[in-house]
């Protein structure tokens, strides 16, 4: 059985295939990765969200958790 997080990741992957400039999708996927203790992919997604226009200050705490 797939968990809710796994289903959400599938949906987010699909959304990013359709529109790779969705900063919110990178943020959400990064948060799921962080919950799953996957710090490196989470960090990459947070950095991508910042490169797409999200405020670095808003993601500061999340990036700190990726260390």
C-alpha positions as semicolon CSV with decimal commas, in nm:
position;residue;x (nm);y (nm);z (nm)
1;X;0,000;0,000;0,000
2;X;0,117;0,348;-0,078
3;X;0,117;0,601;0,203
4;X;-0,029;0,947;0,165
5;X;0,321;1,091;0,133
6;X;0,401;0,849;-0,149
7;X;0,082;0,943;-0,331
8;X;0,157;1,311;-0,281
9;X;0,508;1,261;-0,422
10;X;0,361;1,096;-0,732
11;X;0,124;1,391;-0,780
12;X;0,404;1,643;-0,727
13;X;0,631;1,464;-0,975
14;X;0,352;1,478;-1,232
15;X;0,289;1,847;-1,165
16;X;0,659;1,925;-1,204
17;X;0,672;1,735;-1,533
18;X;0,390;1,952;-1,661
19;X;0,529;2,276;-1,519
20;X;0,885;2,265;-1,383
21;X;0,861;2,624;-1,264
22;X;0,615;2,556;-0,979
23;X;0,806;2,677;-0,675
24;X;0,526;2,561;-0,443
25;X;0,555;2,205;-0,575
26;X;0,928;2,201;-0,497
27;X;0,853;2,337;-0,151
28;X;0,590;2,070;-0,082
29;X;0,809;1,790;-0,217
30;X;1,100;1,916;-0,007
31;X;0,884;1,913;0,305
32;X;0,784;1,552;0,238
33;X;1,146;1,454;0,182
34;X;1,241;1,625;0,506
35;X;0,972;1,432;0,694
36;X;1,114;1,114;0,541
37;X;1,464;1,212;0,663
38;X;1,584;1,255;0,303
39;X;1,781;1,572;0,371
40;X;1,979;1,606;0,047
41;X;1,679;1,585;-0,189
42;X;1,488;1,818;0,046
43;X;1,770;2,071;0,035
44;X;1,782;2,057;-0,345
45;X;1,407;2,118;-0,366
46;X;1,419;2,410;-0,123
47;X;1,707;2,565;-0,316
48;X;1,513;2,517;-0,641
49;X;1,208;2,687;-0,487
50;X;1,429;2,982;-0,393
51;X;1,572;2,999;-0,745
52;X;1,214;3,016;-0,873
53;X;1,132;3,318;-0,660
54;X;1,045;3,202;-0,309
55;X;1,194;3,411;-0,032
56;X;1,510;3,260;0,119
57;X;1,401;3,399;0,456
58;X;1,080;3,192;0,438
59;X;1,280;2,873;0,381
60;X;1,564;2,944;0,624
61;X;1,432;2,711;0,896
62;X;1,362;2,431;0,649
63;X;1,712;2,458;0,500
64;X;1,860;2,452;0,851
65;X;1,682;2,121;0,914
66;X;1,857;1,974;0,610
67;X;2,199;1,990;0,778
